[in-house]
């Protein structure tokens, strides 16, 4: 069975988007907790809650979005995507999100020393790698795509850390 280019591109889009989002949102939990000086046990609990709640939310959103696209194409007399692709894309989204999203909490789960620093390094390397994978499919430069993805994810991490830091210092007293 041959997968058409549009459908294949959708799978790549979903995998890259979900992996990137899994890294960023889970690390946001880690960075926010670290900025607020919360204990590692909170990072583990909130990290896993984020992994599965956001992973399911994203995969169900992907499924509903693709299903809507398929239904729209059918109503217009077009057929670009196959009916089964909505389920496949939802599954791809879930596993890409959870797989990549687990990486930032790995140092906490396995009790590494300097947990936050290890998490930060894992996320930065992983974001860069997600960007280079993206470059492979988009025919863009590996360094450009890697640093673009790293910069965007890194900015989100700085925001999460800053919010945790500010709330712990100025709101919760």
C-alpha atoms as an extended CHARMM CRD file, in Angstrom:
* protein
*
       173  EXT
         1         1  UNK       CA              0.0000000000        0.0000000000        0.0000000000  PROA      1               0.0000000000
         2         2  UNK       CA              1.4920000000        3.2910000000       -1.1090000000  PROA      2               0.0000000000
         3         3  UNK       CA              1.1690000000        6.3860000000        1.1080000000  PROA      3               0.0000000000
         4         4  UNK       CA              0.6790000000        9.6030000000       -0.8600000000  PROA      4               0.0000000000
         5         5  UNK       CA              3.0170000000       12.5630000000       -0.3800000000  PROA      5               0.0000000000
         6         6  UNK       CA              0.3820000000       14.7250000000        1.3330000000  PROA      6               0.0000000000
         7         7  UNK       CA             -0.3980000000       11.9980000000        3.8610000000  PROA      7               0.0000000000
         8         8  UNK       CA              3.2990000000       11.2170000000        4.4330000000  PROA      8               0.0000000000
         9         9  UNK       CA              3.9590000000       14.9240000000        5.0100000000  PROA      9               0.0000000000
        10        10  UNK       CA              1.1420000000       14.9540000000        7.5610000000  PROA      10              0.0000000000
        11        11  UNK       CA              2.7650000000       12.1130000000        9.4980000000  PROA      11              0.0000000000
        12        12  UNK       CA              6.0970000000       13.9450000000        9.5440000000  PROA      12              0.0000000000
        13        13  UNK       CA              4.3920000000       17.1970000000       10.5810000000  PROA      13              0.0000000000
        14        14  UNK       CA              2.5960000000       15.4690000000       13.4510000000  PROA      14              0.0000000000
        15        15  UNK       CA              5.6890000000       13.6370000000       14.6760000000  PROA      15              0.0000000000
        16        16  UNK       CA              7.9140000000       16.7530000000       14.6100000000  PROA      16              0.0000000000
        17        17  UNK       CA              5.2440000000       18.9480000000       16.1820000000  PROA      17              0.0000000000
        18        18  UNK       CA              4.4350000000       16.4370000000       18.9220000000  PROA      18              0.0000000000
        19        19  UNK       CA              8.0750000000       15.6660000000       19.7570000000  PROA      19              0.0000000000
        20        20  UNK       CA              8.9310000000       19.3450000000       19.9380000000  PROA      20              0.0000000000
        21        21  UNK       CA              5.8650000000       20.1200000000       22.0270000000  PROA      21              0.0000000000
        22        22  UNK       CA              6.5130000000       17.1490000000       24.3090000000  PROA      22              0.0000000000
        23        23  UNK       CA             10.0260000000       18.3940000000       25.0010000000  PROA      23              0.0000000000
        24        24  UNK       CA              8.9720000000       22.0050000000       25.4960000000  PROA      24              0.0000000000
        25        25  UNK       CA              5.8830000000       21.5150000000       27.6550000000  PROA      25              0.0000000000
        26        26  UNK       CA              7.4330000000       18.8650000000       29.8780000000  PROA      26              0.0000000000
        27        27  UNK       CA             10.5790000000       20.9120000000       30.2990000000  PROA      27              0.0000000000
        28        28  UNK       CA              8.3610000000       23.8950000000       31.0990000000  PROA      28              0.0000000000
        29        29  UNK       CA              7.0770000000       21.8700000000       34.0610000000  PROA      29              0.0000000000
        30        30  UNK       CA             10.6720000000       21.0690000000       35.0720000000  PROA      30              0.0000000000
        31        31  UNK       CA             11.8880000000       24.6670000000       34.6370000000  PROA      31              0.0000000000
        32        32  UNK       CA              8.8700000000       26.1790000000       36.3750000000  PROA      32              0.0000000000
        33        33  UNK       CA              9.2350000000       23.8040000000       39.3250000000  PROA      33              0.0000000000
        34        34  UNK       CA             12.9750000000       24.4750000000       39.5110000000  PROA      34              0.0000000000
        35        35  UNK       CA             12.4110000000       28.2310000000       39.3140000000  PROA      35              0.0000000000
        36        36  UNK       CA              9.9140000000       27.9400000000       42.1800000000  PROA      36              0.0000000000
        37        37  UNK       CA             12.3210000000       25.7220000000       44.1970000000  PROA      37              0.0000000000
        38        38  UNK       CA              9.8560000000       22.8200000000       44.3120000000  PROA      38              0.0000000000
        39        39  UNK       CA             11.0920000000       19.3460000000       45.3090000000  PROA      39              0.0000000000
        40        40  UNK       CA             12.0100000000       16.7150000000       42.6880000000  PROA      40              0.0000000000
        41        41  UNK       CA              8.9690000000       14.6090000000       43.6280000000  PROA      41              0.0000000000
        42        42  UNK       CA              6.7280000000       17.4300000000       42.3750000000  PROA      42              0.0000000000
        43        43  UNK       CA              8.6290000000       17.4910000000       39.0850000000  PROA      43              0.0000000000
        44        44  UNK       CA              8.0650000000       13.7480000000       38.6300000000  PROA      44              0.0000000000
        45        45  UNK       CA              4.3490000000       13.9360000000       39.4630000000  PROA      45              0.0000000000
        46        46  UNK       CA              3.6970000000       17.0130000000       37.3360000000  PROA      46              0.0000000000
        47        47  UNK       CA              5.9640000000       15.7190000000       34.5610000000  PROA      47              0.0000000000
        48        48  UNK       CA              4.0400000000       12.4640000000       34.2010000000  PROA      48              0.0000000000
        49        49  UNK       CA              0.6910000000       14.2410000000       34.5400000000  PROA      49              0.0000000000
        50        50  UNK       CA              1.7790000000       16.5650000000       31.7400000000  PROA      50              0.0000000000
        51        51  UNK       CA              3.0530000000       13.7100000000       29.5830000000  PROA      51              0.0000000000
        52        52  UNK       CA             -0.1520000000       11.7620000000       29.5520000000  PROA      52              0.0000000000
        53        53  UNK       CA             -2.7130000000       14.5760000000       29.7740000000  PROA      53              0.0000000000
        54        54  UNK       CA             -1.0530000000       16.6570000000       27.0550000000  PROA      54              0.0000000000
        55        55  UNK       CA             -0.1530000000       13.5870000000       25.0080000000  PROA      55              0.0000000000
        56        56  UNK       CA             -3.7650000000       12.4340000000       24.9920000000  PROA      56              0.0000000000
        57        57  UNK       CA             -5.0400000000       15.9640000000       24.4010000000  PROA      57              0.0000000000
        58        58  UNK       CA             -2.7290000000       16.4750000000       21.4280000000  PROA      58              0.0000000000
        59        59  UNK       CA             -3.4350000000       13.0550000000       19.9310000000  PROA      59              0.0000000000
        60        60  UNK       CA             -7.2010000000       13.4490000000       20.2440000000  PROA      60              0.0000000000
        61        61  UNK       CA             -6.9440000000       16.9680000000       18.8020000000  PROA      61              0.0000000000
        62        62  UNK       CA             -4.9020000000       15.6230000000       15.8990000000  PROA      62              0.0000000000
        63        63  UNK       CA             -7.4200000000       12.8360000000       15.3320000000  PROA      63              0.0000000000
        64        64  UNK       CA            -10.3680000000       15.2520000000       15.3530000000  PROA      64              0.0000000000
        65        65  UNK       CA             -8.5350000000       17.7430000000       13.1310000000  PROA      65              0.0000000000
        66        66  UNK       CA             -7.5700000000       15.1410000000       10.5410000000  PROA      66              0.0000000000
        67        67  UNK       CA            -11.0340000000       13.5690000000       10.6830000000  PROA      67              0.0000000000
        68        68  UNK       CA            -12.5390000000       17.0170000000       10.0660000000  PROA      68              0.0000000000
        69        69  UNK       CA            -10.1850000000       17.5380000000        7.1190000000  PROA      69              0.0000000000
        70        70  UNK       CA            -11.1780000000       14.1600000000        5.6620000000  PROA      70              0.0000000000
        71        71  UNK       CA            -14.8740000000       14.9030000000        6.1510000000  PROA      71              0.0000000000
        72        72  UNK       CA            -14.4390000000       18.3190000000        4.5430000000  PROA      72              0.0000000000
        73        73  UNK       CA            -12.5780000000       16.8660000000        1.5680000000  PROA      73              0.0000000000
        74        74  UNK       CA            -15.3300000000       14.2750000000        1.1050000000  PROA      74              0.0000000000
        75        75  UNK       CA            -18.0500000000       16.9460000000        1.2720000000  PROA      75              0.0000000000
        76        76  UNK       CA            -16.2100000000       18.8690000000       -1.4520000000  PROA      76              0.0000000000
        77        77  UNK       CA            -15.8160000000       15.7900000000       -3.6280000000  PROA      77              0.0000000000
        78        78  UNK       CA            -12.0630000000       15.5670000000       -3.0010000000  PROA      78              0.0000000000
        79        79  UNK       CA            -10.0820000000       12.7400000000       -1.4600000000  PROA      79              0.0000000000
        80        80  UNK       CA             -6.5390000000       13.5540000000       -0.4010000000  PROA      80              0.0000000000
        81        81  UNK       CA             -6.3600000000       11.6930000000        2.8840000000  PROA      81              0.0000000000
        82        82  UNK       CA             -7.4540000000        8.1610000000        3.6410000000  PROA      82              0.0000000000
        83        83  UNK       CA            -10.0000000000        7.5180000000        6.3960000000  PROA      83              0.0000000000
        84        84  UNK       CA             -7.5240000000        5.5140000000        8.4890000000  PROA      84              0.0000000000
        85        85  UNK       CA             -4.9600000000        8.2900000000        8.5830000000  PROA      85              0.0000000000
        86        86  UNK       CA             -6.7890000000       10.1610000000       11.3710000000  PROA      86              0.0000000000
        87        87  UNK       CA             -6.2050000000        7.2470000000       13.7510000000  PROA      87              0.0000000000
        88        88  UNK       CA             -2.6070000000        6.7710000000       12.5720000000  PROA      88              0.0000000000
        89        89  UNK       CA             -1.8430000000       10.4610000000       12.9790000000  PROA      89              0.0000000000
        90        90  UNK       CA             -3.3620000000       10.5040000000       16.4680000000  PROA      90              0.0000000000
        91        91  UNK       CA             -1.2210000000        7.5230000000       17.4620000000  PROA      91              0.0000000000
        92        92  UNK       CA              1.9190000000        9.0740000000       15.9510000000  PROA      92              0.0000000000
        93        93  UNK       CA              1.2070000000       12.2930000000       17.8370000000  PROA      93              0.0000000000
        94        94  UNK       CA              0.7240000000       10.5090000000       21.1590000000  PROA      94              0.0000000000
        95        95  UNK       CA              3.8850000000        8.4160000000       20.9880000000  PROA      95              0.0000000000
        96        96  UNK       CA              6.0660000000       11.2280000000       19.6360000000  PROA      96              0.0000000000
        97        97  UNK       CA              4.8380000000       13.5290000000       22.4210000000  PROA      97              0.0000000000
        98        98  UNK       CA              5.2330000000       11.0050000000       25.2420000000  PROA      98              0.0000000000
        99        99  UNK       CA              8.5390000000        9.6330000000       23.9340000000  PROA      99              0.0000000000
       100       100  UNK       CA             10.1900000000       13.0240000000       23.5860000000  PROA      100             0.0000000000
       101       101  UNK       CA              8.3910000000       14.4770000000       26.5940000000  PROA      101             0.0000000000
       102       102  UNK       CA              9.8000000000       11.7960000000       28.8810000000  PROA      102             0.0000000000
       103       103  UNK       CA             13.3530000000       13.0100000000       28.2380000000  PROA      103             0.0000000000
       104       104  UNK       CA             13.2130000000       16.1790000000       30.4110000000  PROA      104             0.0000000000
       105       105  UNK       CA             12.0580000000       14.2240000000       33.4710000000  PROA      105             0.0000000000
       106       106  UNK       CA             14.5500000000       11.3840000000       33.0000000000  PROA      106             0.0000000000
       107       107  UNK       CA             17.1160000000       12.8990000000       35.4100000000  PROA      107             0.0000000000
       108       108  UNK       CA             14.4040000000       13.1780000000       38.0630000000  PROA      108             0.0000000000
       109       109  UNK       CA             13.0230000000        9.6810000000       37.5540000000  PROA      109             0.0000000000
       110       110  UNK       CA             16.4930000000        8.1070000000       37.7190000000  PROA      110             0.0000000000
       111       111  UNK       CA             17.7200000000       10.4730000000       40.4660000000  PROA      111             0.0000000000
       112       112  UNK       CA             20.6970000000       12.0010000000       38.6360000000  PROA      112             0.0000000000
       113       113  UNK       CA             22.8390000000       14.5200000000       40.4750000000  PROA      113             0.0000000000
       114       114  UNK       CA             22.2580000000       18.0820000000       39.2130000000  PROA      114             0.0000000000
       115       115  UNK       CA             18.8740000000       17.0270000000       37.8670000000  PROA      115             0.0000000000
       116       116  UNK       CA             17.9380000000       20.3820000000       36.3820000000  PROA      116             0.0000000000
       117       117  UNK       CA             21.2600000000       20.8350000000       34.5710000000  PROA      117             0.0000000000
       118       118  UNK       CA             21.0340000000       17.3190000000       33.0840000000  PROA      118             0.0000000000
       119       119  UNK       CA             17.4260000000       17.9460000000       32.0700000000  PROA      119             0.0000000000
       120       120  UNK       CA             18.4160000000       21.2360000000       30.4470000000  PROA      120             0.0000000000
       121       121  UNK       CA             21.2390000000       19.5690000000       28.5050000000  PROA      121             0.0000000000
       122       122  UNK       CA             19.0030000000       16.6810000000       27.4000000000  PROA      122             0.0000000000
       123       123  UNK       CA             16.3180000000       19.0840000000       26.1990000000  PROA      123             0.0000000000
       124       124  UNK       CA             18.7000000000       21.3620000000       24.3220000000  PROA      124             0.0000000000
       125       125  UNK       CA             20.3880000000       18.4530000000       22.5490000000  PROA      125             0.0000000000
       126       126  UNK       CA             17.0100000000       16.8330000000       21.8240000000  PROA      126             0.0000000000
       127       127  UNK       CA             15.5000000000       20.0730000000       20.4770000000  PROA      127             0.0000000000
       128       128  UNK       CA             18.4830000000       20.4770000000       18.1810000000  PROA      128             0.0000000000
       129       129  UNK       CA             18.1070000000       16.8590000000       17.0190000000  PROA      129             0.0000000000
       130       130  UNK       CA             14.3780000000       17.3240000000       16.3490000000  PROA      130             0.0000000000
       131       131  UNK       CA             15.3540000000       20.2980000000       14.2010000000  PROA      131             0.0000000000
       132       132  UNK       CA             17.9000000000       18.2500000000       12.2680000000  PROA      132             0.0000000000
       133       133  UNK       CA             15.3280000000       15.5060000000       11.6590000000  PROA      133             0.0000000000
       134       134  UNK       CA             12.9910000000       18.2020000000       10.4050000000  PROA      134             0.0000000000
       135       135  UNK       CA             15.7290000000       19.4250000000        8.0670000000  PROA      135             0.0000000000
       136       136  UNK       CA             16.1120000000       15.9550000000        6.5810000000  PROA      136             0.0000000000
       137       137  UNK       CA             12.5130000000       16.0140000000        5.3720000000  PROA      137             0.0000000000
       138       138  UNK       CA             12.3010000000       19.6910000000        4.4440000000  PROA      138             0.0000000000
       139       139  UNK       CA             15.6350000000       19.8450000000        2.6120000000  PROA      139             0.0000000000
       140       140  UNK       CA             16.7010000000       22.8180000000        4.7610000000  PROA      140             0.0000000000
       141       141  UNK       CA             20.1080000000       23.2210000000        6.3610000000  PROA      141             0.0000000000
       142       142  UNK       CA             20.6900000000       20.9620000000        9.3690000000  PROA      142             0.0000000000
       143       143  UNK       CA             22.3110000000       23.6740000000       11.4740000000  PROA      143             0.0000000000
       144       144  UNK       CA             19.7120000000       26.3000000000       10.5960000000  PROA      144             0.0000000000
       145       145  UNK       CA             16.8020000000       24.0030000000       11.3550000000  PROA      145             0.0000000000
       146       146  UNK       CA             18.4510000000       22.5940000000       14.4850000000  PROA      146             0.0000000000
       147       147  UNK       CA             19.1820000000       26.0190000000       15.9490000000  PROA      147             0.0000000000
       148       148  UNK       CA             15.7510000000       27.3520000000       14.9730000000  PROA      148             0.0000000000
       149       149  UNK       CA             14.0350000000       24.5370000000       16.8570000000  PROA      149             0.0000000000
       150       150  UNK       CA             16.4520000000       24.9000000000       19.7890000000  PROA      150             0.0000000000
       151       151  UNK       CA             15.9020000000       28.6700000000       19.9810000000  PROA      151             0.0000000000
       152       152  UNK       CA             12.1180000000       28.3910000000       20.0070000000  PROA      152             0.0000000000
       153       153  UNK       CA             12.1500000000       25.6270000000       22.6370000000  PROA      153             0.0000000000
       154       154  UNK       CA             14.8040000000       27.4300000000       24.6640000000  PROA      154             0.0000000000
       155       155  UNK       CA             12.7220000000       30.5880000000       24.7550000000  PROA      155             0.0000000000
       156       156  UNK       CA              9.7760000000       28.6170000000       26.1350000000  PROA      156             0.0000000000
       157       157  UNK       CA             12.0610000000       27.1630000000       28.8310000000  PROA      157             0.0000000000
       158       158  UNK       CA             13.2560000000       30.6160000000       29.8760000000  PROA      158             0.0000000000
       159       159  UNK       CA              9.6500000000       31.8260000000       30.1040000000  PROA      159             0.0000000000
       160       160  UNK       CA              8.6350000000       28.8190000000       32.2550000000  PROA      160             0.0000000000
       161       161  UNK       CA             11.6100000000       29.2460000000       34.5770000000  PROA      161             0.0000000000
       162       162  UNK       CA             10.9270000000       32.9760000000       34.9110000000  PROA      162             0.0000000000
       163       163  UNK       CA              7.2440000000       32.4540000000       35.7040000000  PROA      163             0.0000000000
       164       164  UNK       CA              8.0520000000       29.8330000000       38.3550000000  PROA      164             0.0000000000
       165       165  UNK       CA             10.7150000000       32.0870000000       39.8510000000  PROA      165             0.0000000000
       166       166  UNK       CA              8.4750000000       35.1750000000       39.9250000000  PROA      166             0.0000000000
       167       167  UNK       CA              5.4100000000       33.4130000000       41.3050000000  PROA      167             0.0000000000
       168       168  UNK       CA              7.4140000000       31.7080000000       44.0620000000  PROA      168             0.0000000000
       169       169  UNK       CA              9.0620000000       35.0050000000       45.0710000000  PROA      169             0.0000000000
       170       170  UNK       CA              6.2460000000       37.5170000000       44.6630000000  PROA      170             0.0000000000
       171       171  UNK       CA              2.9000000000       35.7170000000       44.6890000000  PROA      171             0.0000000000
       172       172  UNK       CA              3.3540000000       32.8010000000       47.1000000000  PROA      172             0.0000000000
       173       173  UNK       CA              4.8270000000       34.1620000000       50.2820000000  PROA      173             0.0000000000
